[in-house]
């Protein structure tokens, strides 16, 4: 048999204590085993906490969900808004003029409201020195058409100016009308194909609907939110069609 080495008792005790100390070190201080601090140790925020601070739109003003319009609400909120809208008859067009809704106004960097929406609603949009779209791709919500020429786009007022006039805007002051016509916060402005916009004209949902039925959920929520925000009335037929549109939403 070979000779056995004896370890002094004091050295053995120290070794055991050091081993135990290493085992009791908190996991959050050790990280995830890759030598990097954990999320809690570094102060990193979870995706949910970051998203909640962005509000309805992302940092670039675009919606954070599958919706293509800013300021969209859930179908449940839209149903509540719709139920609260005042039902009334169609108002008179007496005194109406588009000029009473000042647009398009300057939004800075040589861009007006129209050009801002074209940039916002497109993909890979390149602007020239005058803020005109030189290139890009746009998908028109109303008819599902994809366009690569900004000249074939119109900026639609979700609730048309004339429709707003007939449902309450006739009583507004000029500043309120200007805000309505240039609203980039609510789902009031959208870049769509010129043909679909001109087909719509100033009609309400009971007399005109997007030909692409998959757009009905967004259209119904957007129209309802705009009318709710600005305190505009709806007709009974308009309200019924908006209900039908909201019924197409998944939830």
N, C-alpha and C positions, 0 to 999 in steps of 0.2 A: 504493500500500500504506500502511496506517496504521502509526503508530509502535509498536514492541514495547517492553513494560515488562520491565525486567530485575529479577529478585528476587535480592537479595544471597544469597550462598552460605550464610551463617550462619543466616539466617532459614529458608531452605529445609531445612536439616539438622534444625533444631529441630522444624519442622512434621512431618517424616517420622518422627522419634523419638516424638512425641506420638501419632501415628496408630498406630504399632506397639504402643505401650503399651496403647492402648485395645483393640486386637484380642486381646492376650494376657490380658485380665482373665478370671478363672475364671467359668464359667457359673453355679456355685452362688452366687456373690456377686451376680450380676446378676439372679437370679430367673428366672422363666419368661417374661420379656419384658413383664410387666404392672406392673413396679415393686414387686411383692410378693416377700418372701423365699420361697425354695423350702421344701418340707417338711423337708428335711435341715437347712437353715439355721435354721429356726424351732424345731427339736426336736420336731416333730409326730410322733406314733406312727402306724404303719400299722394298718389295721383288724385284721389278723391278730394283731399283738402285743397289742392291747387286748383282743381276745376271749379270748386264751389266759389272761389273768389273771382273767377272770370265772368260770372253772370251768364246771361243768355247767349252771349257770343264770345268767341275767342279773342286773343290779343289783336288779331288783324281785322276784327269786326265781323268775321264770318261765323255762321252758326256752328256750334260744337256737336250737333247731332246730324242725322241724315237730312234734316230740313235745309232748304236752300235760301230761306229768308231769315233775317235777323229778328229778334224779339218774339219768337214763336213760343206759344204756351202748349201745355199738354192738352189732350182731348178733354180730360176731366175739367180743367180750368176753362176751356173754351165753352163747354156745355153750361157751366155756371155763368159765364159772361153772356151767353146767348139767352139764357132764361131771364136775365136781368135787363135785357134791352127793351126799351119802350117800343111798343107796336103802334104805328101811326100810318096815316094815309100818305101817298106820294105828294110831296110838296110841289109848289109852282116853280117853273123855270124863269119867272118874271125877274128881270134885272141881272140874269146870269151872264158872266163873261169869264173865259179862261184867264183873262188879264187880271181879274180880281184875286187870283191865286198866284202870286208872284213866284215864278220859277223860270229857269234853273238858277239858283243862287251860287255865289262863289264859296268853295269849300277849302280854299288854300292851295298853294303849289300849282297855280294856274288851272286848277280843276274845278269845274262846277258840279252840281249835284248829279247831272246825267252822266258825266264822265266818271264820277266816283262810283256810281252803281255799275257801270260797264266793267270797271276794273274789279270791283268786289265780286261780281257774279260770274266772272270768267275764270278760265284756267290758263296759266302761263301767258297772261296778258302783258304785252310790251307796249309802253306808252312813248309817244314821241315828245319833243320838247314843249309842245303845246298841250300836253295831256290828252292827246287823241290816241285811241287804241290802234296801233300799227299791226298787231297780230294777236292771236289768242283763239280760244275755243269756248263756245257757250252752248249750253243745252237749255232750250226753251221749255220751261215747266208746263206751259199750257198744252203744247202739242207734241212734246217729246223730240222736236227737231234739233239736230246739232248744227251749229253755224260756226264758220271760221272767218266771217266778214262782219265786222262791227257795224257796217253800213246797213246791214239787214236786220238790225236790232231796233226795237223801240223800248223805251223805259215806261212801263205801265204803272199807273197809280192803281193799286189793288182796289181801293174804293175810288172810282173815277171822280174827278172834280165835280162834274155835273150831278152825279148821284149823291155826292156829299151835299151839294147845294140843295137838292130836293129833300134831304133828310135832316137838315138843321144848320148847314154851313152858311145859309143865306143870312143868318143872324150874327155871324161872327164878325170880328173886326179884321182889318187887313193883316195884322201880325199873325193872328191865329190861322188864317188861310195860308199864309206863306209857310208857316211851320208845317202845316198839313201837306202841302205840295212838295216839300223838300225833306220829309221825315226819313232819316237814315237809321233811326233807332227801332221803330216799330216795323212790322212786315207790310209796309205801304208801297214800297218801290221795288220793282223787279225788272231785269232785262229779259225780254222775251222776243220771239220772232215778230217782225212787223206785221205779218199777215194775221197772226193770232190776236195781237193787240187791236188791230183795226176791225177784226171780226167781233171782238168784245164790245168796242165802243164804250158807251156809258151805261151799259146794261147791268142789272143786278143779277145775283145768282139764280133767281127764279126764271129768268129769260135767257141767260147765257151761262154755260158751264165749260170748263176746259175739255177739249176733245180727248185728251189723254186722261182717262178716268182715274189712273193711279195718282193724279195730282189733286183729286178732290179733297182728300183729307187735309193737305196743306192749305189749299185754297179756302176751304171752309173755316179752318182755324184762323188763318190770316185775316180774312174779311171780318170775322166776328171780333177779333182782337182790336182791329182798327176802329170799327164802329163803337166798340165798348170804350176804348181809350178816349175817343173824341165826343162821346155822348150823342151819337147820331141814332136816329130811329130806324126801324125796319118795318116792312110791311108783313102781313101775315104770310103771304106766299113766299116772300124772301126768307122768313124765319123757318118755314117748313123745308125749303130746299137746303138751307144751311144745316138743318138737323139731318137731312139725308146725307149730306156730304160728310158730316162728323161721324155718321154711322159706318162710313167706309174705313175709318181708322182702325188699326189693329187693336188698340186699347184705349 
